[in-house]
C-alpha cells in the first residue's frame, strides 16, 4: 500500500495470490470479486470492456458501486501449489486503515456457487498487512497525522484520577444547577417504595426495575421516591426540565417535571448518582435541570450494513440513559432498503438483500464486503411489526424516531426493486399498473457516476410516477407511527446528486421545454422541481421535512429560505472539501436547533462493532447537546483551555468510575481505549481513563501483570500493554512499548 506515490490523488495496492492447497489452480473460467471504496484504475475505469493490466496478464472490471472483479487471462498461467503471484493495482484517493480494504472477496464461475476466500472472511487482519510506514497511513505528503504511540497516548490522557468520591456527583450530561444542601444524608435500600400517578407509571416501573423497588399509588410518609408532574415548581420552565431533591430529614427523594420526559430525565440522574460505589448513599441536594437543545440526536445507518432490531433497541436504551431524544434511522441507501412498505413488497424482498446476482433480478449485487450470499449484514430488513416494536420502545424512552428514506440519489436499491415490480406486473400484461411506481426515465441516456460509484442510483424527478412512489412511502411510514410514536419529521436525504444524472433525460427536457436550457441549467431546475414536489407531499401530511444540507443548496445558497418546516442537517463542515462555509451559512441564519451524532455503517459489520464505533463517544455528544459549558463563551484562550481541561477531568472521572460499568451492565460493547506509557529514567508509568485497570506483559503476552505503580524496565525490553473494561471482562487492543 502506498498513498504518497501520487501525493494522495492515487494509491497503489499490491495483491498477493498464494495457492496453499494441494492442487494446481487453473486460472481461467472464473472471476475474483472484491470491494473497494475507491475507483480501481481510475484513469481507465469505468469501462464496460474493463482494463487490461498488461504486465500482469489480468483484466480488471468495475461492475457497479463498490464491486470490482479480476479476470486472470491465459498469459497469467497456472497457479501451482505453494506458488505466489502478485497483482498491482492503482486506486483513487487513499487508503489509510485496514477497514479501507473490505473483506469477503469471493470467486465465481458460470453454473457454480460462488465461494468466499477464507483468508478474507470479514476481519481484515488476516489478509491486509500492517500499516507500518508513513506512506501507508498518510493521505498525502502534507498530512500531519501519525498513529499515536504509547507516549502520545500518555500525554493525551491528561486527566488526573480524582477518585470515585468525586465521580459521585459528576452527572453526564451535566445538570444546569446542582447544590449540596449539607443537611445530612439518606440511604435508599430495598425498604423504599416509588410513588407515582398513573400518568407516570412507566417512569416509576422503569426506576423500580433498575433499583429493585416496588411502586405504589398510596405512598408511605418516608422512604419514598416521589415522581410528580408540576408546572408551578420554580425551575420547571421547559417541557423537559426537572427538579430533583434529596431531603434527608424526611427520608424522601422528590423528582418533579413539567412533562413526563422531564420526570424521566430526573430518574436517569438519580440512577447515575445511586450507581456510585457507595451504593444508595445520598447527600442532601437540589438539582434543577433543563436541556440546552430540544433536539439531541443520534443517527444510525442501518442501510449500508443492516443493524438488527436488537441492536437498535440496545442503542436506544443507552441513548435514554444520557437524555438523547431523537433517533435518526437511515433506512435506505444504494446498498439496501431496510423497511417493509405495505403494497411495495419488492423494496425489501429484493432491496433488503445482497447476493451474487449481477442482473439484480432477485437481490442487490454485493457491496461493502457483504460477500456472495445473504448470510452477512448486507442483508436484512425490519418488518412492519419490527418497526412498530422499535417505535413503541422509543416512545416509552421519550425518543422520537426520525425515518430517513434516501431520494433522489442514494436510491439504487429502490430503483432496482421497482424495476422488478414492473417486470412482474408486465408478465400479467398490465402496462398501466407496471408504470405506477417507475423511478427511471426509460429514454434517459445520461451517463454519470455517484460518489459511491453507482451509475444508476438517482430517481428521475421529471416523471409523475416518482411522486406517486414518494406519496405511497411517506403515507405508509406515517401509518406505522400512528398511535405509537407520532411521526413529526420525514427525512428524505437529498444529498450527493451526481453531476449529469438527468442531463440527457427526455422527460426533463419535455418538462422544461419552455426554457432554453443547457445540461447544467436543466439539472438545477430538475433538482429544484423535485425539492418543491417532495416538500409539498411531506407538508401535506403535516410533517416537517428533513434533508442534508446540499439538498437545499442551489447556486451556493439555501433554496428554501425562511421556513421552519424544513430541517437541514449539516455534514460537510470540513474546510478541505471546499464547502465548510455551508454549515456556518445555515447556522448563522438563526435557526440552530440541534446537535446530532452520525454513525455510518459502511465498515460496521457486527453488533459489537456498532457499539465500538458509537460508545463511549455518545456520552460526549450527550454532554454538549444537553449542557452548554461555561468555557464556550470565554474568549481568553489560556483561561478557556484551563476550564476545558478541568471539565474533561471531571467527565473522564465519571466515565471511568461509573458510566462504563453501567454500559457493561446494559450489554454495550464500547471501545476500551489502549493505555499510554511513559518512560521516566528506568521506570515506566501507565495511564488510561481514570478508574480503568491496566495490565502489562513482559513475556510476549504469555502472562499479564496488573499495573499498580511505576515499574522497573531494562533497555531494549518490549512491553505489551492493554486496558480492561470496567467489568474486567473485555480487553483493549494490545499496544507495544519498546524501551529505547
Buried (B, 14 or more C-beta within 10 A) or exposed (E): BBBBEBBBEBBBBEBEBEBEEEEEBEBEEBBBBBBBBBBBBBEBBBEEEBBBBEEBBBBBBBBBBBBBBBBBBEEBEEBEEEEEBEBEBBBBBBBBBBBBBBBBBBBBEEEEEBBBBEEBBBEBEEBBEEBEEBBBBBBEEEBEEEEBBBEEBBEEBEBEBBEBEBBBBBBBBBBBEBEEBEEEEBBBEEEBBBBBEEBBBBBBBBBBEBBEBEBBEEBEEEBBBBBBBBEEBEBBEBBBBBBBBBBBEBBBBBBBBBBBBBBBBBBBBBBBBBBBBEEBBBBBBBBBBBBBBBBBBBBBBBBBBBBBBEBBBBBBBBBBBBBBBBBBBBBBBBBBBBBBBEEBBBBBBBBBBBBBBEEBEEBBBBBBBBBBBBEBBBBBBBEBEBBBBBBEBBBBBBBBBBBBBBBBBBBBBBBBBBBBBBEEBEEEEEEEEBBBBBBBBEEBEBEBBBEBBBBBBBBBBBBEBBBBBBBBBBBBBBEBBEEBBEBBBBBBBBBBBBEBBBBBBEBBBEBBEEEEBEBEEBBBBBBBBBBEBBBEBBBEBEBBBBBBBBBBBBEEEBBBEEEEEBBBBBBBBEEEEEBBEBBEBBEEEEEEEBBBBBBBBBBBBBBBBBBBBBBBBBBBBBBBBBBBBEBEEBEEEEEBEEBBEEBBBBBBBBBBBBBBBBBBEBEBBBBBBBBBBBBEEEEBBBBBBBBBBBBBBBEEEEEBEEBEEBBEBEEEEEBBBBBBBBEEEBBBEBBEBEBE
